[in-house]
Amino acid sequence: MRCSIPGCRSVRAARPVLRFLRDEPFAAVGAAIYAVIVAMAVFAPELAPYDPRAILRDGHRIARYLPISAAHWLGTTAGGHDVLSQLIYGARTALEVGLTAAVAVVAIGTLLGLLAGYLGGWVDKLVTRLADVVLGLPFLPFMLVLAALTAPGVRVVIVSVALLLWPNTARVIRSQVLSLRERAWVEAARVTGCSTGRIMFVHVLPQVLPLAALYGSVAIGWAILAEAAASFLGFGDPDSISWGVMLQNAYANQALGRGAWNWFTPPGLAIVLMVLAGFLISRGSEKLLFPRLAEP
Amino acid sequence: MARLIADRIGHLLLVLWVVTTLTFLLFRLMPGDPTLNFLSPSFTGETRAALLHGFGLDKPIWEQYLIYLGQLLHGNFGQSFLQNAPVSQILWDALPNTVILTLVSLCLAYAFGIVAGAFLAFRRGGLAEAVAIPVALATRAAPEFWLGMLLLALFAFQLGWFPTDGAVSPGGSLGSLGQRLLSGDFWWHLCLPALTLTLFLQGLPLLLMRATMLEVLNDEFIVMARMKGLSRWSIVIRHAARNALLPVVTAFALGLGASVGGNVVIETVFAWPGIGRVLVQAVQGADYPVAQGAFIVIAFVLVVMNTMADLAYALLDPRVSVGARR
């Protein structure tokens, strides 16, 4: 049976997005940062001046610790790699980890929030209890232990983020659904004989998706920070080229003592910009950063 | 109120039990031979069998689980593989260092954040706001260890003002907790890690204080105070700030719980001998009893502080406490 309730129609996506960007200059800056990083990731082979894995030579010697120059805009690493090229290719890993983890977090958080909010009763209690337990697991230590007991790498980062960071999203989606389920058009759908599942996923879900997407943009940031921390602690994928691995290499090769600022500053700045973009895009970032406190 | 406290404590015990059980399952039911996780592969067959028996690892899993819970209740976390010491002793040596680092940084961060946040709310829409908000957001977006690396490179390596790692100068010893607190060397070593953590933490109280101040300043009782003709400062400090502080106090408790676990990276950058570094080293060295113990202690602190935050909110919220007094 087809219904003609507003929630049914597909959202005309473009217009509200453009209006949002115009009204929220912070969000526009965030979106611009994302655009640059996506471009870096997509056109990495064209943009990067060198192969990021190539060991470059300076005459007969390996080109170690070269300072900033016309040939190497950001200098080279201890292993003779071009820093700029690694930085550009690092955007690929960042997007891969960030997007995968964010989609996973938002999917789990939205589903559980939707079920808890719409069905209520024991489902709601169960989800709330589950969230309390998950909030009692320290994130970084959990990721370390998981990496140690399975295999280090990007997958552990994504799994940890997905398993531990969904409660924030679920909480907000749940309270949103609680108010949506009382609306007249949900009532109308119920009266016209739509099944519970259909009301939840066809009528209510599209209404909370924009909110979920905002949480996703913050989750991208958390995932990238998690990947960086895991790499730094030696539980990343050492063969991948990521900003976190770059920082770990710099730290392990005494770049700090040598004052090789050109090596360890850019990857950190790239992480800051990408995480910041997520914060900026989510409006009212104060509340989003601390949803526990937003609802007394 | 008593019922609320009893309810929260019951809830706390439930979460603690689930977390310890999850830890047990995580460490024992992972793919691969669980005994390999708990016995060093370098042991010979006979010692291995003897140790298995000694550890009770030849018993069925449910019996192991009961023993595990019983030992945890007695504060017994087992014996380290790598160091000749009980896990509880290793953890007790490290925990105070983490607590000192966390408390010092949190207090500095919240003192700064509260004052700066209140100021920004007061001066809404100014240049200070346009600069401070993105900067506060950026420090929250920065990886903690990278902030630490920048400070290390500048203040320790370039300028030589602070030591590069550890908690004591080479040749010195940490000594007891009392000796540590009285030693200038210890505090000197604490400066950079504490500064890093403070930088990372101050964004939250700042943004939170600003947001709640803005909300409170629009509240009816502030309008009332203004109508009574109270001075602007009196309104901000005596009326608005007190009420705006509630969520910040809660955030402090949550922050304390989260930092003890989150300090893992900062302690690694500065080789600070805290519980986070113990965890990292144990995990890297496959010293599973220590890793498990450190994980449980960090989770305990987190869960207890989460409960404290809930209680603090309920106790301090004027709506709740006024209701209770009636």
Interface residues (C-beta under 8 A of the other chain):
Chain A: R129 D132 V133 L135 G136 L137 P138 F139 L140 P141 F142 L144 V145 L146 A147 A148 L149 T150 G221 L225 A228 A229 F232 L233 G234 F235 G244 L247 A250 Y251 L256 G257 G259 W261 F264 T265 P267 G268 I271 V272 L273 V275 L276 G278 F279 L280 S285 E286 K287 L289 F290 R292 L293 P296
Chain B: H11 L14 V15 L16 V18 V19 L22 L26 F27 M30 P31 N37 P134 L137 A138 R140 A141 A142 P143 E144 F145 W146 M149 L150 L152 A153 A156 F157 Q158 T164 L204 L207 L208 R210 A211 P247 T250 A251 L254 A258 V260 G261 G262 V264 V265 T268 V269 G276 L279 V280 V283 Q284 A286 A291 A294 F295 I298 A299 L302 V303 N306 A309 Y313 D317
